[in-house]
Amino acid sequence: MNIHHQIRVRRRALGFTQATMKTRIGMGQQQYQRIEAGGNANLDTIQLIADGLNADLMLIPRNRVQAVLDLLNGVKPTPASTTSADLEDPWKDLLADLYEEEA
């Protein structure tokens, strides 16, 4: 699911129209429509939209996407794919590479 689709799904889940988003984020309705339709947007614009949708942007390592989606959807991990350490702290090491770069 690409970012444009995620934005549309989130907006609809919140019951917002595109006109509502225009007011919430201070962006022209046509510009917003273009972004939802797949148009290019810079990171600042995507952050503005995320704020308007009461959401946060996050980079998730590809090898952890399914685990994060499962957690968000309330899916219990299967014992074969999960260690006891994962059950204790499912977010462990998710952003480890980020923290290593800061050090």
C-alpha positions in Angstrom: 0.0 0.0 0.0 1.6 3.3 -1.1 1.6 6.5 0.9 -1.1 8.0 -1.3 -3.5 5.1 -0.6 -2.6 5.2 3.1 -3.5 8.9 3.3 -6.9 8.3 1.6 -7.7 5.3 3.8 -6.8 7.2 7.0 -8.8 10.3 5.9 -11.9 8.2 5.2 -11.5 6.3 8.5 -11.5 9.6 10.4 -14.6 10.7 8.4 -12.8 13.6 6.8 -13.6 14.9 3.3 -10.9 16.4 1.1 -12.5 19.8 1.8 -12.1 19.1 5.5 -8.4 18.3 5.0 -8.0 21.6 3.2 -9.1 23.4 6.3 -7.1 21.2 8.7 -3.8 21.6 6.9 -4.1 24.9 5.1 -3.5 23.5 1.7 -5.5 24.0 -1.5 -8.1 21.3 -2.1 -6.7 20.7 -5.7 -3.2 20.3 -4.4 -4.4 17.8 -1.7 -6.5 15.9 -4.3 -3.4 15.6 -6.6 -1.4 14.1 -3.7 -4.1 11.6 -2.8 -4.3 10.7 -6.5 -0.6 9.9 -6.6 1.1 13.2 -7.3 4.5 14.0 -5.9 4.8 15.8 -2.6 7.8 16.8 -0.6 8.5 15.4 2.8 7.3 18.6 4.6 4.0 18.4 2.8 3.6 14.7 3.7 4.4 15.6 7.3 1.7 18.4 7.2 -0.8 15.9 5.9 0.1 13.3 8.6 -0.3 16.0 11.3 -3.8 16.8 9.8 -4.6 13.1 10.0 -3.4 12.8 13.6 -0.7 10.4 12.5 3.1 10.1 12.6 5.4 9.3 9.8 7.8 6.4 10.6 10.4 4.5 8.7 10.1 0.8 9.4 12.8 -1.6 8.2 11.3 -3.8 5.5 12.1 -7.0 7.4 10.0 -5.7 10.3 7.0 -4.3 8.4 4.8 -7.5 8.8 5.6 -7.7 12.5 4.5 -4.0 13.0 1.4 -4.5 10.9 0.5 -7.6 12.9 0.9 -5.7 16.2 -1.2 -2.8 14.9 -3.9 -5.2 13.8 -3.9 -7.2 17.0 -2.6 -10.4 15.4 -0.9 -12.6 17.9 2.5 -13.8 16.7 2.9 -17.5 16.1 5.4 -19.3 18.3 7.5 -20.6 15.3 8.1 -17.0 14.1 8.6 -15.4 17.5 11.2 -15.7 20.2 10.4 -15.1 23.9 12.4 -11.9 23.7 10.2 -10.7 20.9 7.1 -11.3 23.0 8.6 -9.4 25.9 9.5 -6.4 23.8 8.2 -6.6 20.2 9.6 -3.2 19.4 13.2 -4.2 20.4 15.8 -3.3 17.8 13.2 -1.8 15.5 15.0 1.5 15.5 18.4 0.1 16.5 20.1 1.3 13.4 18.8 4.8 13.9 20.2 5.0 17.4 23.6 3.6 16.2 23.9 6.4 13.7 23.3 9.0 16.4 26.0 7.6 18.7 
